[in-house]
Amino acid sequence: MRFIKFAVVSLVLMFGAGAVLAQPGMPKSPRGMAATQIGGKWITVDYGRPILRGRRDIFGSGADYGKKVSGGGSVWRFGANKSTRFMTETDLMFGDKKLPAGEYSMFAMLKEGAWTLVFSNHKAKNSGREPGEGIWGAYGYDKSKDVLRVPMNVMAMQNSVDQFTIIFMDVTEEGGMMGAAWDKSLGVVAFKVAAAKKE
């Protein structure tokens, strides 16, 4: 009898905990935010965070590299669902290319060992059915709206990152690095705060 009570209590706790952990209202790719502040100015990324859910080699290889995550399109939305949004309150330099302060949609062009980060003037919709100007994800992407394209350094990691993650690293008052990790791939790009013009 004691064993049966223990088993019932264990099952209730297990299924009760599962119900709490599952959180049925959670989207499959929750929104996330990466943020840093330099000289009192914010740089933020708002993006959907897809999860591997047991998938392996998410980016593929050879001629098929990147097709799984981009749905066969020319760019990946750099996350999931609503287009990834990049906002900077200060002008930034990526190499010798300047990104003016503002808000952009951010995409990635994927080739094996060579990612290209794309900042675009596309407005973002909250769903594919929302009327009006803008796009959802990367559907309807038009390269004529590109503001800046920047190569990323791509490297293999020993461990697999389960949920797509964008992070800021090695940030100083002069700049830093932005990274994007998923599965066993990490793409990194360096940026600097643009020097203010002398009057």
N, C-alpha and C positions, 0 to 999 in steps of 0.2 A: 504493500500500500504506500509506504514511504517513497519507494522508487517511482511509482506512478505519479504521485504528487510532484516529485522532483522533475519528472519528464514533462508534465503538463506546464509547470511553472517555467521550465526552460524553453518550451515551445512558445509560450505566451511572450516571454521576454525576447526571444529570438525574432518572432514575427512582429512584435511591437516595435523593437529596435529597427527592424527592416523597414517598417512603415514610416518611421521617423526619418531614417536615412534616405529612403527612396524619394521622399518629397515629391509626390505626384505632380505638383504644379511647376516643377523645375523644367526648363527647356532642355533639349538634348545638347545644345551648345550654349551654355550660359554666357552672358556678356561679361567682359572683364575690362579692367583699366590698368594701363601702365602710366606712371607719372613721375616726373622729376621737376625740380625747380632750380633755376640758375639765375643768380642775381635778382631774385624776387619775381622772375618771369616763369610761368608754367609751360611745360611741354607735356602733352597728354596723348594717349592713344586709347580709343574706345573700340573694342573689337569682340567678335564672337569667338568662343574658345572651344572648338571641336575636340572630342575625346576619341582616342583610338578604338576603344571597345573591342579589344582583342585583335584588331587588324595589325598586320606587320608590313614593313617596307611600304609605308603609306605613299611615298613619292615615286616608287617604281624605279625603273632603270632604262637606259638606252633611249630608243625612239618614243617609248611610252612614259618617260620621266615627266612627272607633274600632271599628267592627264587625269589621274584619279581625283586629285584635289581641286583641279580647275574645271572639272566637268568637260574637258576637251576645249575650253575657251582659250583665248590668247593670253589671258591673265588670270591669276588666282586672287580672290577677294582678300587674301591675307588673313584668313579666319573663317568665320561661318556666318550665314544669314545676312543681316544688314551690312552694307559696305563698311569696311574698317575706316575709322575717322581719326585723322591726325591733326592736332591743334598745337600751334606754337605762338606764344605771345612775343617772341623775339625772332629777328631774322637769323637763319641758320646757314652755315656753309657745309656742304657735303663735297669734300675735295675743293675744286675751284668753282663749284656751282652753288648759286645762292637760292635759298628757299625763303621768300618773304614771310613775315609773320602773317598768320591766317589759319584757316581751317580747310583741310583737304580730305579727299578720299584717298586711301592708300591701297595699292595693289602690288602684286609681285609677278614678274615673268620668270618662269622656272625652266632652267636647263640644268642638266646634271653637273654639279660642281660650280654652277654660275647662276646665281639669282640676281635679278635686277629689281630694285625697289622703285615703284612708280607713284609719284604724287600727282593727283589729278584734281581738276576743278569740278568733277562730277558731284552733284548733290546726292545725298543718300535718302532712300525711302525706307520706311519701317517695315514694309512688306511688299511682296511682288504685286499685290492688288491695289496698293495705294495710288490714287490718281495724282496727276500733276507732274512737275519737272523732277528729274532725278532718276537714279537707278537703284535696284535692289541687288546686293551682292555685286557680281561683275557682269550681270546680264545687261546687254546694251552698252557695254564699255566702248568708248570712242577715243582712240589715241590722240585725236585732235585736241582733246581737253587736257592732255598731259602738261604739267607744269615743269616737272623735273624727273629724270630717270637717273638712278644711282646704282652702280654695281655693289653687290654684297659679297663679302668673303664667306664661303660656305665650308663647313668642316663637319666631319663625322664625329659623333660622340660614342663613348663606350656604353652608356646607359640610355634607355629609351624614356623620353618624356611623354607621359600619357595624354596630357591635355595641352594643346597648343598654347604657348606662352610667349608674350612679348615683354622684354625687360630692358631697363636702362642700366648700364654698367660703367664703372670707372669715371663717374661724373665729377667734374671740377668746375670752377667758375669760368673756364675757357670752353668747355664742351664735354664730350663723352662718347659713349658707344650705345647703339641700340641693337638688341639682339632678338631673334625669333627662333624658338626651339620647338620641334615636334618630332616624335619618334626618335631617330638617332641622328637628326640633322640640326645644325645650328647655323643660321645666317647672321652675319654681323656687319654693321656699317658704322663708321666713325662720323661725328659731326662736330662743328665748332660754332660758337656764337659769333655772328658776323660783327666785325669791328664797326663801331659807330662812326659816321662821317664827321670829320672835324669841320667846324664852322669857320 
